[in-house]
Amino acid sequence: MLDTNLMTQLSPDTLRTFVAAADAGSFTQAATMVHRTQSAVSMQVKRLESELARTLFNRQGRGVALTSDGETLYRYARRLLALHDEALSAITAPRLGGKVRFGAPEDYAARFLPQALKRFAAVHPMVEVEMRCDATPNLQKRFADGGLDVMLTTEETWHGPNRRRVDLIWIVAEHGGPLDERPLPLALFHSGCRYRRNALLALEKEQIPYRIAYGSPSMAGVLAAVQAGLAVAPVTETCIISGCRRTTAQDGLPPIAPVGIGLHLAPGKASRAATSLHAFMGNELGLTV
């Protein structure tokens, strides 16, 4: 049995300061985020490093960067803070009701949302979330027309509030993929997809001839063509399924420029339910505030 009297206590206050410093890359900027002085932030971090007997940040001039131990703690710290805030909301927040219209691309809905929506429902069981899965251009049009309250979309850049970088890779059938075929057969999303655009730009830059062998508005359709050994496709790493593998440098395909994901709240006077879902999803997905 663990002796809790001998264990270091990771207080939410300390973890919040640590996460702010990691996100900002600066104790000075973190101080503004947590409403403390720079010296107070520095002292909190030093105390945490001392208690853990680990160096969490490399000091680089006026900035800081996480060490490998810091990266490990950062992943847990975000989860601990999310659970802490969720527990407080569940106990103290007023009961919310109403409906929120939430849109997201299919691959994001499958990848990011199941557990996040489950936790949101635990905190706000009376809120009805109406999900719409569609391509980003269609979601953006619907959002502009007032048909969505919150949306998660693919973005050209990951810089800015409520955004995050997403890396793209090539995948091919584990056995018998068409890597040596020219023109290279591709399985791609619709013509407005940024995955598609970045992948084609990468091939054109390296002067690799290609042909679009399969097009699909859904991730399932793209993966089916790859799994069958009929094409290669640009996806995120978490989309790899049984029978497919990530390509390597030896396979000869060029790297694909990353994209961003962005979370948006409809302008104007949003409902409390919509505002709560937007804030909750931003925290769950680790998006930059």
NORPELIN-V971061 format. One record per helix or strand. SS is the DSSP state (A for helix, B for strand). FROM is the first residue (numbers start at 0). TO is the last residue. If there is no record, write none. Layout:
SS_FROM_TO ; SS_FROM_TO
This chain:
A_3_5 ; A_11_23 ; A_26_33 ; A_37_51 ; B_56_59 ; B_62_65 ; A_67_91 ; B_97_103 ; A_105_122 ; B_126_132 ; A_135_143 ; B_149_154 ; B_162_165 ; B_168_172 ; B_183_187 ; A_193_204 ; B_209_214 ; A_218_226 ; B_231_234 ; A_236_238 ; B_243_245 ; A_248_250 ; B_258_264 ; A_271_283
